């Protein structure tokens, strides 16, 4: 084992040492950002490049966009081909953003007022997206997509509006392209629940509540789990989440708690199944992110993470952002990564025929039942 591999193995060991344990071979695939805008099209990307912006430094701007018909059709096709020991198909927890900025109304206000639109309305503004919501519903009915709450927007509304009002050139140009690019690499105001002043937690609480209500009205059930954009949220929001029916918090093994200003956080660690008041933490201990990190052996790397989780009696909770399966900006991205996903799921089910595919809320309920036996 070389030093790089040894380091990776040590990180995986640390992730899995503490917290809830199980002898069951459980696999959960958590995928963030569904419903949110990013780069509207390849044509818009080229406009930014010609303008001289450094968008190619971040993969989100280069590859990610609102999911289209083909993205979902092809993803569901791959998932349907892999079954667990109970005959259930592979399932992705589709962590969903419920709304995007209503650019036209914001501009009509002279950038003085913020307005948003449901992601279903955003879909009507894009070509090749007319079947997207129906495909989401179909995937849910077939047990291959389980939607959970990621946020109302994947956008720090207060900071973005301030940038528009001070006439930031890059932000205004991006606004005219119907996106929220900030002009500073991959930030894009994505830390939706971050704050500059602690009093902002009041408005952030209202954003969370309205987003959760929209989720319930859209999908017909309450989201039981939540993943904060960029793993960043204030503990003051925990009561809001709990009161709205959230029981489980998805995330990596740490939380960024705002301390005022971008990139100024208190970092708090969590372990699998650890309680935080009424909330139970779920911790991602495996990663499948071929669009975000150049790695020649993504299948082997992720498979090793699954193996290490099982060896230490942990569920394998995979982090696989939506970007990995998107093809509207670059069709090769979707094609290559769906092939890798197919290979990974084949390897997992062949190696562990007793595998159980679960969604995040199902894993949370399993942990909760174990922590509170009747």
N, C-alpha and C positions, 0 to 999 in steps of 0.2 A: 504494500500500500504506500503510495507516495504521500508527501506532506499535505498536498491539497486535498486528497481523498481522506486522509486522516483527520484534517480539520473539519471537513464536512461531516464525517462520522461523529466527531465530538459534539458538534452543534446539534445534530439529531439526537444524540444521547441526552444532552442537557434538556432539550424540549420535552423529552418523554419520561424523565426521572420521577417527577412529582405528579400528583393529581389522581383522578379517578382511573381505575383499571378494570379491564374486562378480558375474559378468555375468548370472547367472540371476535371473529374477524370482520369488523365493520369498516366499510369504506364510505366516506362522505365526500362529495365534490362540491365545493363552494365557489361560486362564480359571481363576481361583482360587476356592476355598472349597467345592467340591462335597462333599456328605456332611456338612457341618457345620450345626449348629443356629444360629439367630440369633433372630428373633422367631417364636414358635410359631404365632401366628395373629393375625388382625385383632382378635379379641375380647380377647386378652391385651394387644395394643398399646393398646386403649382403656382397659383397666384401669390401665395405667401412666399414661396421660394423666390419668385421673380422680384418680389418686393424687398428681398434681402433678409427676411426673418429666418432664424436658425431652428426651424421646426424639425429638421432631420436629427437633431440631438436627442429627441425623445420619441420613443416608439408610439406612445399614445397619439401624438399628432400625425405620425406617419402611417399608422395602420388601423386605428380605432375609429369607428363610426357607428351611428345608430343601426342596429341589426336590421337586415333586409330579409326578404322572403327566402332566398337561397341559403343564407346563413342558417336559418332555423331548420329548413327542410333537410339540409345535409347533416347538421348536428344531430337531429332526431333520428336520422337514418343510422348513424353510427351507434348511438346509444341503444337503439332497438335491437342491435345484433349481439348484445352482451347481457347475459342473465346471471342472477345470483343463485344461491342454493335453493331458494324458494320459487325460482322462475321469474323473479321481478327484474325488469330491465335496469340498466345503469341509470342513475338519476343525478341530475344537476340541480343544486339549490341555486335558483336564479335570483340573486339579490337585486332588487329592482328599484330604480329611481322613478318616482311617480310623475315628475314634471320637469319642464325645461323653460327657460325664459321666453316670454312672448315679446320678441324683438320689436315687432311693429308697434305695439301699444307703449312699450317703454320709450321708443323714439318719439312717438306722438306726444308724450308727456314732457319732452325736452330733457329726457334722462333724469327727471325729478322723482318719478314714481316707478316702483318695481311691479311687474305683472308676470304671471306665469301661466302656462298652458299644460294640460294633462298630456302625458307622452302619447296617448292615442291621437290627440290632435296634432302633435308633432309628426306622427307617422303619415298623416294626410299631406304633409308638405314635401315629402320625399318620394321619388320614383321607386318602383319595385318594392314598396313597403305595404301594399294594400292587404296582404294576407298575414302580416306579422302578428297582430293581436290574436287572430283566430288560431294561428300556429302555437302561440303561447298557451292558449286554452287547451288545444288538442294535446300538447305535450304534457300538460298537467293531468288531464284525464287519463292518459296512458301511463302515468307514473314516471315519466322521464324528466319532467320539470316541476319543481316545487318552488313557487315564488315566495320570497320573504322580503322584508323591508330593508332597504339600503339608505333611503332618505327621500325627502320631497324633491330637492335638487342635489346634484353633485357640484354645488357652487356655493361659495361664500358670498351670499347676496350683498351684505353690507360693504365688503371690500370692493366687490366688482362695481357696485353703483357709485362708490366714491371715486373710483378710477374713471368711470364714464363722466362724472360731473366735473372732474378736474381736467377733462379733455385729454386724457392720455392717448397719444397718437396710435400706438400699437393696439390698445384695447378698442378704440373707436373703429379702426380699420377692421379688426376681427369681428366687431359687432355688425358691421355692414356685410360681412360674409356669413352671418348667422351662426357665429360660434363665440366662445368665451376665452380664446387664446389671450394670454397676458403679456406676451412679448418676452417672457423670461423663462425660457426652456419649458419644463413640463409642469410648472406650477398650475397655471390655468385656473387659479382660484378654486381648486378642487376640495380644499379643507372646509367643507360646508358648515361644520359645527365648531370651528375655531372662533376665537374672539379677540378683539383688541382691548375691550373693557368688560369687566365681569358683569356689568348691568345688561350686556347683550344676551345673557343666558335667558332672559325673559322672552325676548323675541325668538330666540332659537327654540325654546320650549314650544312656542306657538307653531313654529314651522314643523317641528317633529309631530305635534298633535294633528295638524292638518294633513300632513303626509300619511300618517297612519290611518286616518279616517278615509282618505282617498284610496289607500291600499285596500281596505275592507270593502269599500263600495265597488271597487274595480274587480277584485278577484272573488268576492263573495265569502271571504273568511278573514279572520284576524291573523295578522302575522304574529307568530309566537317568538320569532328570533329577529335580531337586529344586528347589522354590521355597520359601524360608523364609517363614513367616507374618510379614507386615509388613517383609520384607526384612531381618530382624534375626536374626543368629546369630553365635556365637563361632567364631573360627578353630580352636579346639580340637575342634570337631565335624567338621571337614573329613576327618580320618582315619576317623572313624566312618562318614561318608557314603561315602567311597571304598571302605572295606572291605566295605560292604554292596552294592556294585555301582553306586553313583552315579558317572556320568562327567561330567554336565553340570549346571551351576547356572543356573537361570533367575533373572531379576531385572531391575530397572531398572539404570541405569548406576552405581549406588552400592550399597554394603552398609553396614548399621548394625551395628557391632561393640560389644557391651555393655561398659560401663565401671563398672557397678554402680548400680542404681536405674533406675526408669522415666524414659525420655527423656534418658538420659545415655549418649551413644554416640560412638564414633569413626567418622567417615564415610570410607569408602574407595571410590574410583572404579574401575570395570572397563569394558573395551571388548569389543566383539563378538569372540568367539574367543580372548580372552586366557586364558592358562594360569594356574592357581593351584595349584601342585603337580601332582597328577594330574587335577584338575578343570578343565573348560573352561567359561568364562562365556558365557552367551547373554544379550543385552541387549535389552530392550523399547525400541523406538524409535518406536512408534506407539500411540495410545491411542483406544479406543472405549469411553467410560464415560458414556453419557447418563443413567444413574441417579444417578451420583455428582456430576456437575458440570452445572449448567444452562448450556446452550449452544444457540443456535438453529440451528446449522449443523454438527451432528456429522458428517454424511456428508461434507461438503466438507472439514471440518477433518481427519478421518482420512484421506481420500483425498489431501490435500496432504502428509500425513506419509508415506504410502506412496510418493508421487511423489518426495519428497525423498530417501527411503531408496534408491530405485532409481537416482536420479541420481548418488548417491555410491557406487553399487555395493555396497549393503548389502541383506540380506534385510529384508523388512518384518515385524517381530515385534510383533503387536498385543496390547495388554493390554486384556482385556474381562472383568471379574469376573462371577461367576455372578449377582450381584444384578441385572444388566441384563436377565436373561431370566426372572426370577421373578415369578409372578403370584398366589401364594396370599394375600399381604397386600393387594395392589392389582393387579387384573387388567389395568388400563390400562398399568401399567408394562411388563408382558410384551408386550402387544399393540403398543404404540407402538415399543418398542425392537426387536422382531423385524421390524417394518416397516422401520425404519432399517437393520438388519443386512442385510435383503434388498436394499435400495437400494444399500448400500455394496458388497456382493459383486457385484451386477449391474454397478456402475460399474467395479470393479476388473477383472472378467473381460472387459468390453467394451473397456476402454482398453488392457489388456495381455493379448491372447489367448494369449501364451506363458507365462502365469502357472502356477506350481507350488504347490499346497497341500501343506504338510508339517506334521507334529507336531513338538514341541520336540525329542524324542529323535532324530527323523529329521534335523532341522537339525543337531543336535550331531554326529551320525555323519558328515554331509556335511562339516562343518568339520573334524572330526578326520581324515578321510581326506585332505582337502586339506593339512592341516598335517603329515601323516605319509605322504607319497606312497610307494608301493611301489617 
